Amino acid sequence: MKVKLIRTGGFIPVTKAAETEVNLTDTELVRLLEVIHPDPKAHRIKDGNYYELTVGNNSTPVDLDKVPDKYRALFSKLKSDMRIIKRD
C-alpha cells in the first residue's frame, strides 16, 4: 500500500509531502496509527510543524515523536524525501 506523509505549518508555512510503498498489513497500520496519534489535549504550537499520514483516501494527524523504533527508518526516509507541494 502507498502511504504519504504531509507536513504543514512552520515559521514559513509551506506544505511538504513524500510518499512510498509499504508492506504493512491492515492490522499493523491500525496499531501504528493508534500509537502515533497525537494527544488531543496537546496545544498547537505557534509556527510548529504538523504531520499527517495519508493512506488511500484517509488522513490522520500523527506525532512523529511517538513512532516506534520498528518504523523509524520508514518515517526518516519519508521526512528526507519531502518536497514542497501545492495544496488545494
N, C-alpha and C positions, 0 to 999 in steps of 0.2 A: 504494500500500500504506500501511497505517497503522502508525506507529511510536509507541512510548510510552517516555518517559524516566522512570525511577523513582529517587528519591533516598532513601537510608536513612542512619541514623546521626545524628551531630551531638551537640552538648552536651546539647540537649533532644531525645532521639530521637523524631522523628516521621517518618512516611513521606509523601513528596510525589510527585506524578506529573503528567505532562502528555502529551497525545498529539496527533498531527497526521497528515495525509495527506502523503505524499511521492511524488515521481515518480522513483524510483531503479530501475535495472534490478537484477536479482538479482546480476549481476557487480559493479556499483557497491557494492551493500550488503555483499557479501562482502569486497571490498577495504577498505571503510570500517571494518568491524568488525575486520579484521586490524590496521589502523593504530592504532585507538583502544583495542585490548585492553590492559589494564594489565599491567605486568611481574609475572609470577607470583612473583618473588623479593622484590617490594616488601612491606614490612611494613605492616600496618594501623595507622593512627594512632588512638590513643585519642580519642574524641569527633570523629573525622573524618567527613566526608560521603562516601558511596559511591554510585556511579551504576550503573545497568544499563539496557540498551536492550532493549526487547521488540518483536519483530516476529512477529506471529501467535502461536504457542504457544512460541516460543523466546526466551529471555532470555540476555544475555551481559553480564558486567561491562565497564564502559568507563572510560577515563581521559580526562576532558574536556580535560586539558592537551595531549593528542595530536591533537585534532580539527584536520584540515586547514582552511586558510583557506576553501576552497570550501564547507565545511559549517558554518562558524562561525555564520552568521546563523540557520541551522536550529536549532542547539543553543542559541543565545542565546534564541531565541523559546520553545523548549521550557522552558528554565530559568525564564524570566519568567512563563510560563503555569502553573507548578506550583501545585498545590493539595493540601492535606492529604487523605490517603485512609486508610481503614482496611484493614489487611492481614489476610488470614485466617491 
